[in-house]
Every structure is written in C-alpha cells, then in structure tokens.
Amino acid sequence: MSDQGPPAAPSPSARSAVLVIAALLALGAMWFAREIVAPLALAAVLVIIVHPIRHPLQRHGWPRWAATSVVVAVAYLILGSLAALLVFAGFEFAQLVTDVVDELRAAGASLADWLSSIGFGGQVAEAASSALDPSLLLDVAQGVSGWLVGFLTAAFFVLAYVIFMAADAARYGRAEQAFGSSVRPAIQRIRAYNSSVRRYYVVNATFGAVVAVLDGLALWALGIPVPAVWAILAFVTNFIPNIGFVLGLVPPAVLAFVVGGLPMMLAVIAIYCVVNVVLQVLLQPKFVSDAVDLSLTLSFFSVVFWTFVIGPLGAILSIPLTLLVRDVLLDRDPGARFLRWLSGDASIPQQTPSVDP
C-alpha cells in the first residue's frame, strides 16, 4: 500500500471561517457571563497597575507573601476609593434632583415655549422639554443607585480575584527561571502589554485628576450645585476614550441651564471646552500614544463594543481589552503586520518604496 502524504492544510477561507465562529462563540459566552467577566477584567487591570510595587519591597528583603499582601492592600485601596466616590456622587445626584424639582419643571416649560416661539413644532418642543422632566431624572437617579448596588456586588468578586491574581503574579515572575530562555519571548510580550496598560491608566488618572479639579473649581465659582459630583464625573469619564468628554459635560450643562439659563449653560460649555481641549486634546494624546497605539476609529468602536459585551465597565476597560485581543490575534502572525498598522500600531516599520533607476 502506497504511503499517503501529510494531510492538506486547511484553506485560508476555512481558517477564517473557524476563526470567526470561535470569536462569536467566545463573545457570546462573555456576554452571557458578563456579570462575572467584567469584575474579572477589572481585577486583572488593578493587579497589573499595582504589581510593580512588589519589586522594590522584595529587593529590600521582604518575603513574597508580605509583598503580595501590600499589592492586594493597594488594589483594595484603589477600588475602595473609587467605590466611595461613586456612592457619594450617586446619592448627591439623587438628592439634587429632589431639591430642584420646581426649577426643572419651570426650565422645561420655558424651553418648550422658546422652541415654539422660534417656529419649532409642538412635538419637537415637547421632546426637548421632556429631557428636563423631574420624573425622568428621578428614574435616572434610581438607575444610578441600582448600578452602584451592582458595582458593590461585583466588588465582592473583585476582592477575591485580586487576591488570587496577585499571588499568581508572584509565581509567574519566576517562569523564566523555571523554563529557561524558551519562554522569554512570551514573557516579554506579557510585560510589554502590562507596561502599556499601566502607562495608559496612570496618564489618564493624572490628566483626569487635573481636569476634575479645574472643572470643579469653575463650576463652584459659577454657583452650580454640587460641583464635587460633576468633578467626580469628569474624572471617571476621562477614562472613556473619545466620548468621555461629552458624557462628563452634558449633566452640568443641563443643570446650569436650569439654575442660570442659557448664558450660564454657555459659560459651562465654554469652560469645559477650553480645559478639555487644552489638556485632553493637545497634551494628553502625546502621553497616551507612548502607551497605546490604537487608531481613533478603533478606540471609539472599542468603547461601544465592549460596553455592549460586558456592560458599563467595558467603557473604562475598552482599551486594555482591545490591546489584549490585538496581541493575541495578530502578534504572532507575520502576515498580520498590515492589520496591526491599520489598528494604529506605530511600531510597525514601514518599507520605503523602491524607485526604479
């Protein structure tokens, strides 16, 4: 009987079909288990951010268990601080809506009359004024409170995940000693990814804190109620690429219209635009680009996509998740250089086209 040759390799179309099916199944599983996946991703990012704390401690003779305990404590401190800020902002917002019910109704009626006077139909005026309906905003406040309860519930899982991941991170650091240089490329890719995530969040947290302080002081000077809430909102939304500025601007601008009319709303919009354009458009991208090489289109799409897949935390974790998917799918494929370049990776060397003599 004649020997048969090796089995034929699958065609490119077959490989693509298998990849698409596997990706859809994975995304479907993540969507189905998003209440578990989202806290898991948050815990992983927290451990990545605080993991370097262990290195100076171990160099000074601290045992691994003690250094791991410090890493866990710092991660808990960050998570607890964020939870406290969100709880404070949620309750203050709910109280604010209750306190300005009459002003909201008056502002809604005034807006409807003004739109009707300049020629807009009744439906347009009614739709615009309904945005200031106190019952609608109370529903939003209750929704925020419900989201906070869900966040605190998820925090229980995050606390457990952080302990396990921090302990495992200490063990993974010894992989090269255990397996030799053969695992060095994989370790270097993991370290590069972790470094990118850390720089991304450190830069965003730094600029977000500056923006929050400036916006909060400006709102306080204008007499906008609960400026601390809007400063917290500005800080949190700074972690959402591209659309975070708009999400942080709309609530204080609407409130400025309620308490001070159109001139105060325009003043708030002008201040936010100046502060955010100078810091978030002119300065911040220069620092972020060193950590994250993603195109603007992919950054915006990743926010929408991951929010749909794993919920609200997906907006804040969108960049690390997208970087992880890109590294897993494209990093080891030599034929994917063009796709990485399309995604915004500036590290891909571009060939100079040859010129015929």
Residue pairs with C-beta under 8 A, 6 or more apart in sequence:
10 18
27 309
30 37
30 309
30 310
31 308
31 309
31 310
34 309
34 310
34 311
35 154
35 311
36 157
37 310
38 154
38 310
38 311
38 313
38 314
38 317
39 154
39 155
39 157
39 158
39 161
39 313
40 157
40 161
41 310
41 313
41 317
41 320
41 321
42 154
42 158
42 313
42 317
43 75
43 157
43 158
43 161
43 162
43 165
44 161
44 165
45 197
45 201
45 317
45 320
46 75
46 78
46 79
46 158
46 162
47 71
47 75
47 162
47 165
47 166
47 169
48 194
48 197
48 198
48 320
49 75
49 78
49 197
49 198
49 201
49 202
50 71
50 74
50 75
50 78
51 71
51 166
51 169
51 194
52 198
53 67
53 70
53 71
53 74
54 64
54 67
54 68
54 70
54 71
54 169
54 170
57 66
57 67
57 70
58 64
58 67
62 70
64 170
67 170
68 166
68 167
68 170
71 166
71 169
72 162
72 163
72 166
75 162
75 166
76 159
76 162
79 155
79 158
79 159
79 162
83 151
83 152
83 155
85 232
85 235
85 236
86 148
86 151
86 232
86 236
87 148
87 152
88 228
88 229
88 232
89 228
89 229
89 232
89 233
90 141
90 144
90 145
90 147
90 148
91 145
92 226
92 228
92 229
93 141
93 144
93 226
93 229
94 138
94 141
94 142
94 144
94 145
96 225
96 226
96 229
96 255
97 104
97 134
97 137
97 138
97 140
97 141
98 138
99 225
100 225
100 255
100 258
100 259
101 134
103 258
103 259
104 132
104 133
104 134
104 137
104 258
105 132
105 134
107 132
107 257
107 258
108 129
108 130
108 131
108 132
108 133
109 129
111 125
111 128
111 129
111 132
111 257
112 125
112 126
112 128
112 129
113 125
115 124
115 125
115 128
115 129
116 122
116 125
130 136
131 254
132 254
132 258
147 312
154 313
175 183
175 187
176 183
176 184
176 187
189 327
189 331
193 323
193 324
193 327
195 291
196 291
196 292
196 323
197 291
197 320
197 323
198 291
199 290
199 291
200 288
200 291
200 292
200 319
200 320
201 239
203 284
203 287
203 288
203 291
204 238
204 239
204 284
204 288
205 239
207 238
207 279
207 280
207 283
207 284
207 287
208 234
208 235
208 236
208 238
208 239
209 235
210 279
211 234
211 235
211 238
211 275
211 276
211 279
211 280
212 231
212 232
212 234
212 235
212 238
213 231
214 275
214 279
215 230
215 231
215 234
215 248
215 252
215 271
215 272
215 275
216 227
216 228
216 230
216 231
216 234
217 227
218 268
218 271
218 275
219 227
219 230
219 231
219 252
219 268
220 227
222 256
222 260
222 264
222 267
222 268
222 271
223 259
223 260
224 230
224 252
224 255
224 256
224 259
224 264
224 268
225 255
225 259
230 248
230 251
230 252
230 255
233 247
233 248
233 251
233 252
234 248
236 248
236 316
237 244
237 245
237 247
237 248
238 244
238 248
238 280
239 315
239 316
240 247
240 303
240 315
240 316
240 318
241 299
241 300
241 302
241 303
241 318
241 319
242 296
242 299
242 300
242 303
243 300
243 303
245 272
245 276
245 280
248 272
249 268
249 269
249 272
249 276
252 268
252 272
253 265
253 268
253 269
253 272
254 265
256 264
256 265
256 267
256 268
257 264
257 265
289 346
292 319
292 323
293 343
293 344
293 345
293 346
293 347
294 302
294 319
294 322
294 323
294 343
294 344
295 342
295 343
295 344
296 344
298 322
298 343
298 344
299 318
299 319
299 322
299 344
302 318
302 319
302 321
302 322
303 314
303 315
303 318
305 314
305 318
306 314
306 315
306 317
306 318
306 321
306 322
307 314
307 315
307 318
308 314
310 317
314 321
326 340
326 343
326 345
329 336
330 336
330 339
330 340
330 343
337 348
340 348
341 348
341 350
